[in-house]
Amino acid sequence: MKKFSPLIFLASLGAGGITIIPFAFLNYAFDHPKGLVKYVDIAHGNLPIFQEILFRFLEVSMIVFVAIHLALSIVFFVKLIKWLKTKESSDFIADPLRNTAILAPFISIVMTMNVGIGPIRFFIPQMAGNLQSMMLPALIVWLLIGYFLMVTEIKLLKTSFIKSFDISKIHFGWLLHSFALAMYTVTGTGIAALAANADIANLAAFVSFIFGSMGVLLLLVKIVTVFKTNLAADGLPEKHLIPGFLIVIPIVTLYAISLFRIGHYLEHQFGAHLVAYYPIVTAVAFAFEIWYLIFGLSLMSDYLKDDFKKTYTVTQWGLVCPVVAFGVLGSFVYKFFVQSQVLYYAIIVVLVIAILLFFNLLKKLISCSNGSKKYHMCD
């Protein structure tokens, strides 16, 4: 697209997220030795035919979307660097109603770390068998990203406080603040839970508390403000903002997984016994997401039936993240709350939906980039 928006990183984020669904499924819905699941843990050739086909599908999905995620990340970062040198970017960042979009690249790059520790490590024996050797480099990279994320967050919040704007026009896109902080937190708590070295684990946990507490506060403040604004408004917001309704789902998922991982950290480093804690954290968050998803889809029903098919906007990529989040958290619930066959197959269906949605949006993006007039809006 000639007109660049940082929100396009939601596409690379979505691709990265899709790789996490099959990884989480294999890690939590398949019996394997202690630790994160590895390719060698799966006895291909000795599995029932259906399971063999299913697992091959999951593995191919991971490989394909890891490649897409990395390719899109490289392309978008090249465009981002060029865009940041323009006056347009300065005006964009100075606008409190739009500037939260600059956080999308942070969410995507932190997702890349999760893709590395999860799906990529799954296939590479040298990484799979040396997880602990990855902890210190991962911590250093994570802390470096955190520095720039915090500087950006403070700058955006300062702009919101000192620059007047029409608060009645705020929308669910404002929750990208919490989304970015939640993604950063879930990665840090992952390091804290996995690291055998107490210094690495403790530092990762403490920094996660800093970013996590900031994200929770902003989530509470912003979601109350956004709901108040939407309830006071006459009708739904502008059509290109409607996909943002469901952004709450990935945020809740990330904080639920963060709490889950903090439980593992407390067990490993302090000898805590939290057997009942894991099903409560995962099931309560998943229960919330079920009713919120129903509510969000009911609000979006007309948009999905009519406008979604006819238009392309960069905000539509935000629809992939809730689907991914629902599937990932579903794997946790399957492992720690109820091992229902309905849930087992529902996760696979969710993965298929995420893949189809992603390729539908990618087709529209390519069509609009080539100057097609097929869609009423190409933005």
KEDOFI-307143 format. One line per 8 residues: their letters; for each residue x, y, z of N, C-alpha, C. Coordinates in steps of 0.05 Angstrom, whole numbers. Atoms other than C-alpha are relative to their C-alpha. Layout:
% KEDOFI-307143
A	X,Y,Z,X,Y,Z,X,Y,Z; ...
//
This chain:
% KEDOFI-307143
MKKFSPLI	17,-24,0,0,0,0,18,25,0; -16,-24,1,26,69,-18,-2,16,26; 4,-14,-25,-3,98,46,6,-19,23; -9,18,-21,34,66,103,-13,6,27; 10,-3,-27,3,55,172,14,-21,17; -12,20,-18,39,22,231,-19,-23,7; 19,21,-6,-25,-18,241,3,-24,-17; -4,22,18,-4,-62,183,15,-22,14
FLASLGAG	-15,21,-15,40,-98,234,-20,-20,13; 20,19,-10,-25,-130,258,-1,-25,-19; -1,22,18,-16,-174,196,22,-19,7; -22,17,-9,52,-200,217,-5,-12,28; 8,9,-26,26,-205,288,-20,-24,-3; 20,21,4,-33,-247,264,13,-26,-10; -15,24,10,14,-294,225,15,-13,23; -15,12,-23,57,-303,287,-19,-13,20
GITIIPFA	19,11,-19,-4,-315,330,-11,-27,-10; 10,25,11,-29,-369,283,19,-23,5; -20,22,-6,36,-408,294,-2,-9,29; 1,7,-29,23,-407,369,-24,-19,6; 23,18,-5,-45,-442,364,8,-30,-2; -8,28,2,-17,-509,338,21,-7,21; -21,6,-20,43,-503,385,-13,-4,27; 13,2,-26,-1,-491,446,-17,-26,1
FLNYAFDH	16,24,1,-47,-548,423,18,-25,5; -18,22,-4,11,-597,418,12,-1,28; -12,-1,-27,40,-573,484,-19,-7,22; 19,4,-22,-24,-578,524,-21,-22,-5; 20,21,6,-69,-628,488,12,-26,-9; -15,24,8,-16,-680,473,19,-8,22; -18,9,-21,20,-722,526,28,-2,-11; -28,1,8,95,-712,521,18,3,25
PKGLVKYV	-17,-3,-23,156,-711,567,-1,28,12; 1,-25,-14,163,-655,618,15,22,-15; -12,-22,14,179,-587,589,-16,7,-25; 14,-7,24,158,-552,525,3,-22,-21; 0,22,20,139,-600,470,20,5,-22; -20,-1,22,191,-616,416,-9,-19,-22; 8,17,22,185,-648,348,7,-29,5; -8,28,-5,222,-710,372,-18,-13,20
DIAHGNLP	19,12,-20,168,-720,426,-23,-13,-14; 23,11,14,118,-738,372,9,-24,-16; -8,25,13,124,-810,349,-14,-3,-27; 12,2,27,106,-800,276,5,-28,-11; -2,27,11,92,-866,242,-13,-20,18; 12,18,-20,65,-897,306,-26,11,11; 24,-12,-9,5,-852,314,-24,-11,-15; 24,6,16,-67,-869,295,-2,18,-24
IFQEILFR	-1,-15,25,-80,-846,224,-12,28,2; 12,-26,-3,-126,-789,244,18,19,14; -19,-17,-15,-77,-763,295,25,7,-16; -23,-5,17,-20,-770,246,-6,23,-20; 8,-21,19,-57,-728,194,-3,27,15; 5,-24,-15,-78,-677,247,27,13,8; -26,-11,-9,-7,-669,275,16,11,-24; -14,-10,24,22,-662,205,-11,27,-9
FLEVSMIV	13,-26,6,-29,-607,191,10,22,19; -9,-19,-20,-9,-572,255,29,9,-5; -28,-6,5,65,-576,238,4,16,-25; -2,-16,25,56,-551,167,-10,28,5; 11,-26,-6,14,-494,194,21,17,14; -21,-15,-14,70,-474,241,22,9,-19; -22,-7,19,123,-476,186,-9,22,-19; 10,-20,19,81,-437,136,-3,28,12
FVAIHLAL	5,-26,-12,61,-382,184,24,12,14; -26,-11,-10,130,-376,216,13,15,-24; -12,-13,24,155,-361,145,-14,26,-7; 15,-24,7,99,-312,132,5,22,21; -5,-19,-21,109,-278,199,27,14,-3; -27,-11,3,184,-268,188,2,17,-25; -1,-15,25,175,-245,116,-15,26,3; 15,-24,-4,121,-195,133,13,20,19
SIVFFVKL	-14,-17,-20,160,-169,193,23,15,-13; -23,-13,13,221,-154,150,-10,21,-19; 11,-19,20,180,-120,95,-12,24,15; 13,-22,-14,140,-78,145,20,17,15; -19,-16,-15,200,-57,186,16,18,-19; -13,-17,20,235,-32,123,-18,24,-7; 19,-22,6,172,9,107,-2,19,24; 3,-16,-25,167,32,180,24,20,3
IKWLKTKE	-24,-16,-3,239,58,181,-2,24,-20; 3,-21,20,226,98,117,-22,20,9; 22,-17,-8,160,124,144,6,18,23; -8,-15,-24,190,147,210,17,25,-7; -16,-22,8,234,195,171,-17,22,-14; 17,-19,14,174,232,141,-15,18,20; 16,-18,-17,134,291,168,-27,-13,7; 25,13,-5,72,248,163,1,-16,26
SSDFIADP	-3,16,-25,98,203,219,0,18,24; -1,-19,-23,111,263,264,-28,10,7; 28,-9,-4,40,289,254,-17,-23,11; 15,24,-9,13,218,265,5,-5,30; -7,6,-28,50,208,331,-10,22,18; 9,-22,-16,28,277,355,-31,1,3; 29,1,-1,-46,259,345,-9,-21,20; 8,19,-21,-74,227,409,-22,-20,-9
LRNTAILA	21,17,9,-132,197,370,10,-22,-19; -11,19,19,-86,159,322,26,-13,9; -28,8,-4,-18,151,353,4,-27,14; -3,26,-13,-32,86,391,8,-21,-21; -7,19,21,-22,51,324,30,-5,-2; -29,3,0,53,62,332,9,-23,18; -7,23,-18,51,7,385,-2,-27,-14; 3,26,14,32,-47,335,27,-13,-7
PFISIVMT	-26,12,5,105,-57,313,12,-13,25; -11,12,-25,124,-70,386,-14,-27,6; 15,25,-5,69,-122,393,10,-22,-18; -9,20,19,93,-157,330,28,-10,6; -28,9,-5,167,-158,348,2,-17,25; 0,17,-24,153,-186,417,-13,-27,-7; 10,26,10,110,-239,383,21,-16,-13; -22,15,13,172,-257,343,16,-15,21
MNVGIGPI	-14,14,-21,206,-275,408,-16,-25,9; 16,23,-7,148,-321,426,1,-22,-22; -2,18,22,151,-352,357,27,-15,1; -26,12,-2,225,-365,368,2,-21,22; -1,19,-23,218,-398,436,-20,-23,-3; 20,21,4,156,-437,414,4,-15,-26; 0,16,24,146,-460,342,28,-4,-13; -26,3,13,217,-447,315,17,-20,16
RFFIPQMA	-15,18,-17,250,-481,375,-11,-29,-2; 13,26,2,200,-539,366,14,-17,-22; -11,15,23,232,-558,299,31,-3,0; -29,0,2,306,-544,312,12,-14,25; -10,16,-23,339,-598,356,20,15,17; -20,-14,-15,397,-553,376,-13,20,20; 14,-19,-17,348,-502,404,-18,-15,20; 19,15,-16,298,-553,431,15,-13,24
GNLQSMML	-14,14,-21,352,-589,472,17,19,17; -17,-19,-16,386,-525,498,-16,24,7; 18,-22,-6,328,-483,522,12,19,20; -11,-18,-20,365,-456,582,22,19,-11; -20,-17,12,421,-429,539,-12,24,-15; 14,-22,13,369,-385,505,-10,21,19; 13,-18,-19,345,-352,569,14,27,3; -15,-25,-3,400,-300,578,-2,17,-25
PALIVWLL	4,-16,24,400,-277,505,-29,10,-3; 28,-9,2,324,-275,506,-6,22,20; 4,-21,-20,325,-234,570,12,27,-9; -13,-25,9,374,-183,540,-16,13,-22; 16,-11,22,334,-175,476,-27,11,10; 26,-9,-12,269,-170,516,3,26,15; -4,-25,-15,297,-116,562,5,23,-19; -5,-22,20,322,-76,502,-25,9,-13
IGYFLMVT	26,-7,11,254,-79,470,-17,16,21; 15,-13,-21,224,-59,537,7,29,4; -9,-28,-3,266,4,541,-14,18,-21; 13,-16,21,240,29,474,-30,1,3; 29,1,-4,169,7,490,-8,20,22; 7,-18,-22,169,45,556,3,29,-9; -5,-28,9,198,108,524,-23,8,-18; 22,-7,18,144,105,470,-26,3,15
EIKLLKTS	24,-2,-15,88,91,519,-2,26,16; 0,-25,-16,107,150,564,-4,24,-19; 3,-22,19,113,195,503,-29,3,-9; 28,0,9,43,175,479,-19,9,22; 17,-8,-23,12,183,548,3,29,6; -5,-29,-5,45,251,557,-15,16,-21; 14,-14,21,17,273,490,-30,1,6; 29,1,-7,-53,251,512,-7,19,22
FIKSFDIS	5,-17,-23,-47,291,576,3,29,-6; -6,-29,4,-19,356,549,-12,11,-25; 11,-10,25,-52,360,481,-30,-5,0; 29,3,-1,-126,374,477,-10,-15,-25; 12,14,22,-169,328,434,-29,-7,8; 28,6,-5,-242,307,428,-2,-29,11; 0,26,-13,-248,250,478,-25,-16,-8; 24,15,10,-317,232,449,7,-17,-24
KIHFGWLL	-8,15,25,-279,205,388,19,-24,6; -18,22,-5,-237,154,425,-14,-27,-6; 11,25,9,-246,82,405,16,-23,12; -13,23,-12,-224,11,421,29,-3,-9; -28,0,7,-159,23,384,18,11,22; -15,-11,-22,-138,61,446,11,-23,18; -8,22,-16,-131,-7,479,26,-13,-10; -26,10,9,-68,-20,438,22,5,21
HSFALAMY	-18,-4,-22,-32,10,498,2,-25,17; 2,24,-17,-55,-48,541,9,-25,-15; -7,22,16,-45,-97,484,31,-3,-1; -29,0,1,28,-78,476,13,-8,26; -11,5,-26,42,-80,550,-6,-29,8; 7,28,-6,6,-147,557,17,-20,-15; -17,18,16,45,-179,500,29,0,12; -27,-2,-11,110,-154,531,1,-16,27
TVTGTGIA	1,14,-25,89,-181,599,-1,-30,-3; 2,29,2,70,-250,575,26,-12,-9; -26,10,9,138,-258,542,19,0,24; -18,-1,-24,174,-236,606,-7,-21,20; 7,21,-20,134,-282,650,7,-28,-11; -8,26,12,150,-338,601,30,-5,6; -29,3,-7,225,-325,612,2,-6,30; -1,4,-28,212,-322,687,-8,-29,7
ALAANADI	10,27,-6,175,-388,686,19,-22,-10; -17,20,12,225,-425,642,29,0,10; -28,-2,-7,292,-399,667,6,-15,26; -9,14,-24,328,-444,716,17,18,18; -16,-19,-15,375,-388,736,-17,20,15; 17,-17,-17,344,-350,794,2,29,-7; -4,-28,6,375,-283,775,-16,8,-26; 15,-5,25,346,-287,704,-29,0,5
ANLAAFVS	29,3,-6,278,-310,729,-10,23,16; 9,-22,-17,273,-258,783,-1,27,-14; 0,-26,14,293,-200,739,-22,1,-21; 22,1,20,245,-222,684,-27,3,13; 25,-2,-14,189,-229,735,-5,29,10; 4,-27,-11,201,-161,767,-6,20,-22; 6,-19,22,204,-123,701,-27,-6,-12; 27,7,10,141,-161,679,-21,13,18
FIFGSMGV	19,-13,-18,107,-134,742,-3,29,-6; 0,-29,6,126,-63,722,-18,4,-25; 15,-4,25,98,-69,651,-29,-11,3; 26,12,-4,40,-114,672,-18,18,16; 17,-17,-16,15,-67,726,-8,25,-15; 6,-24,17,20,-8,678,-22,-7,-20; 20,8,20,-20,-47,626,-27,-5,12; 25,5,-13,-74,-68,675,-14,26,7
LLLLVKIV	12,-26,-7,-84,3,700,-11,14,-25; 10,-13,24,-89,30,629,-24,-15,-12; 23,15,9,-136,-27,610,-26,8,14; 24,-7,-16,-184,-10,666,-9,28,-6; 8,-28,5,-182,65,654,-11,3,-28; 8,-5,27,-187,61,579,-26,-15,-8; 24,14,8,-240,7,574,-25,12,12; 23,-14,-12,-286,45,622,-6,25,-17
TVFKTNLA	3,-24,16,-274,109,581,-12,-7,-27; 9,7,27,-285,74,514,-29,-9,1; 28,9,-3,-349,39,538,-18,24,5; 16,-23,-6,-375,104,567,-5,17,-25; 2,-16,25,-361,140,501,-19,-14,-20; 17,15,19,-394,85,459,-29,-1,9; 27,0,-11,-455,82,505,-14,27,-4; 11,-27,3,-464,157,499,-4,7,-29
ADGLPEKH	2,-7,28,-457,157,424,-26,-11,-13; 24,9,14,-514,149,375,8,-20,-22; -8,21,19,-502,83,339,29,-9,4; -27,11,-1,-437,46,326,20,20,-11; -21,-18,10,-371,81,311,3,-4,-30; -5,3,29,-344,89,240,8,-28,-6; -2,28,7,-341,24,202,29,-10,2; -27,10,-1,-265,20,199,10,-4,29
LIPGFLIV	-7,3,-28,-264,23,276,-13,-25,12; 16,21,-12,-313,-34,287,17,-25,6; -16,23,-7,-261,-91,284,14,2,27; -14,-4,-26,-230,-61,347,-16,-10,24; 17,10,-22,-289,-86,389,12,-24,14; -9,25,-11,-256,-153,399,29,0,10; -27,-1,-9,-187,-128,419,3,-8,30; 0,7,-28,-206,-141,491,7,-30,4
IPIVTLYA	-5,29,-3,-202,-217,479,30,-7,0; -29,7,-3,-127,-221,463,13,12,24; -12,-12,-24,-111,-174,520,-6,-17,25; 7,17,-23,-149,-217,570,16,-26,-2; -15,24,4,-115,-279,541,29,3,9; -28,-4,-7,-46,-249,549,4,3,30; -3,-3,-29,-57,-229,621,-6,-26,15; 6,26,-12,-88,-297,637,25,-18,-1
ISLFRIGH	-23,17,3,-27,-332,609,23,11,16; -21,-12,-18,19,-283,646,-4,-9,28; 5,9,-28,-15,-301,712,7,-30,2; -6,28,1,-9,-374,693,30,-5,2; -29,3,0,65,-367,680,13,9,26; -10,-9,-26,76,-328,744,-3,-22,21; 3,23,-17,48,-389,779,23,-20,-2; -23,18,4,102,-433,748,25,12,11
YLEHQFGA	-24,-14,-11,154,-381,767,1,-3,30; 1,2,-30,131,-382,840,6,-29,9; -5,28,-7,133,-458,840,30,-7,-3; -28,7,6,202,-463,809,20,14,18; -20,-16,-15,236,-407,848,-5,1,30; 7,-4,-29,199,-407,915,-14,-25,12; 12,24,-10,169,-477,921,-29,2,7; 29,-3,-5,97,-453,920,-15,-24,-11
HLVAYYPI	17,22,9,41,-504,912,-26,13,-9; 23,-15,11,-12,-476,865,-17,-18,-19; 15,19,17,-49,-537,837,-27,11,-9; 27,-10,7,-118,-505,839,1,27,-14; -2,-26,12,-92,-438,815,-2,0,-30; -1,1,30,-81,-458,742,-28,-3,-13; 27,2,12,-152,-482,726,-17,25,5; 16,-24,-6,-182,-420,760,8,22,-19
VTAVAFAF	-10,-22,17,-138,-370,721,-9,-4,-29; 6,5,28,-149,-403,654,-30,-2,-5; 29,4,5,-223,-422,661,-16,26,3; 14,-25,-4,-246,-355,688,5,19,-24; -6,-17,23,-211,-317,632,-15,-10,-25; 13,11,23,-239,-365,580,-30,4,1; 29,-4,-3,-309,-359,608,-7,29,-7; 4,-28,7,-304,-283,603,1,3,-31
EIWYLIFG	-3,-3,28,-281,-289,531,-23,-11,-16; 22,12,14,-339,-333,511,-23,20,-2; 23,-19,2,-393,-283,530,8,26,-14; -8,-24,13,-352,-224,506,1,-4,-30; -1,6,28,-341,-257,439,-28,0,-12; 27,0,9,-416,-269,432,-11,29,-2; 9,-28,0,-430,-196,451,13,15,-23; -14,-15,21,-377,-169,403,-10,-8,-27
LSLMSDYL	9,9,26,-400,-211,345,-28,9,-6; 27,-11,4,-472,-189,357,1,29,-9; -3,-27,8,-450,-117,352,10,3,-29; -13,-1,26,-410,-132,289,-15,-15,-22; 14,18,19,-461,-176,255,-5,13,-27; 6,-13,25,-483,-126,203,25,7,-16; -25,-7,13,-412,-104,189,12,-25,-13; -12,25,11,-388,-176,179,-16,-11,-23
KDDFKKTY	17,11,22,-447,-194,134,2,18,-25; 1,-18,22,-442,-132,90,27,13,-6; -23,-17,6,-383,-86,96,27,-15,-1; -25,14,-1,-328,-135,112,8,-12,-27; -5,13,26,-335,-171,45,7,21,-22; -2,-20,21,-337,-106,5,23,19,4; -20,-20,-6,-282,-66,38,26,-13,9; -25,8,-13,-209,-72,59,10,25,16
TVTQWGLV	-13,-20,-17,-182,-31,117,21,-14,16; -22,12,-15,-118,-42,155,-10,-10,28; 11,8,-26,-160,-47,219,-12,-28,0; 12,27,1,-191,-112,194,20,-22,9; -19,20,-10,-126,-148,211,-3,-4,30; 5,3,-29,-146,-137,283,-20,-22,6; 18,22,-5,-198,-192,274,14,-26,3; -14,25,-2,-145,-245,269,9,-6,29
CPVVAFGV	-10,3,-27,-118,-233,339,-20,-12,20; 19,13,-19,-182,-250,378,-4,-29,-6; 3,28,7,-190,-315,339,24,-16,10; -24,13,-9,-118,-333,354,0,-3,31; -1,0,-30,-124,-314,428,-20,-21,11; 21,19,-9,-188,-356,436,10,-28,-3; -10,27,5,-154,-417,406,23,-7,19; -23,5,-18,-91,-410,448,-9,-5,28
LGSFVYKF	10,4,-27,-127,-401,514,-16,-25,3; 15,25,-1,-172,-458,496,17,-24,5; -19,22,-5,-111,-504,496,7,-2,29; -6,0,-29,-94,-483,567,-24,-11,16; 24,9,-14,-166,-495,589,-3,-30,-3; 2,29,5,-165,-564,557,18,-15,18; -20,14,-17,-103,-583,596,-6,1,29; 1,-5,-28,-118,-553,663,-29,1,12
FVQSQVLY	27,-2,-11,-194,-550,669,-18,-23,-8; 18,22,9,-235,-598,626,11,-11,-26; -9,12,24,-209,-647,575,-23,-11,-16; 24,6,15,-271,-646,532,7,-4,-30; -5,4,29,-270,-674,461,-12,24,-16; 12,-23,13,-315,-616,442,20,23,-2; -20,-21,0,-262,-566,463,24,-8,-17; -23,10,16,-207,-609,431,-4,7,-29
YAIIVVLV	5,-5,29,-239,-604,362,-7,29,-5; 6,-28,4,-263,-533,373,25,16,-5; -26,-14,4,-190,-511,378,9,-3,-28; -8,4,27,-176,-542,311,-17,16,-19; 18,-16,16,-237,-508,281,9,30,1; -8,-28,-3,-213,-441,309,26,5,-16; -25,-3,15,-144,-452,278,-7,2,-30; 8,-1,28,-177,-465,210,-12,27,-7
IAILLFFN	13,-26,4,-219,-402,217,21,22,-1; -21,-20,0,-157,-361,234,16,0,-26; -15,3,25,-120,-388,173,-16,11,-23; 17,-9,22,-179,-375,126,-3,31,1; 3,-28,-3,-189,-305,154,26,15,-8; -25,-12,7,-115,-289,147,4,1,-30; -5,0,29,-111,-310,74,-21,17,-14; 20,-18,12,-176,-273,59,9,29,1
LLKKLISC	-10,-27,-3,-146,-209,86,25,5,-17; -24,-3,16,-80,-222,52,-7,4,-30; 10,-3,28,-117,-230,-15,-10,28,-5; 10,-27,3,-152,-164,-3,22,21,0; -23,-18,-2,-87,-129,16,15,1,-27; -15,1,25,-52,-153,-47,-17,12,-23; 17,-11,21,-112,-135,-90,0,31,1; 0,-29,-3,-114,-64,-62,27,12,-7
SNGSKKYH	-28,-10,6,-38,-57,-68,4,1,-30; -3,1,29,-44,-74,-142,-19,19,-14; 17,-20,12,-95,-18,-152,-27,-10,-8; 26,11,7,-157,-62,-157,-22,17,10; 24,-15,-8,-225,-29,-154,-21,-18,11; 20,20,-9,-258,-92,-127,-13,8,26; 11,-7,-27,-267,-63,-57,-7,29,1; 9,-27,-2,-304,0,-39,20,18,14
MCD	-19,-15,-15,-249,21,8,26,-16,1; -27,12,-2,-174,6,5,17,19,16; -14,-20,-18,-143,41,65,17,-15,20
//
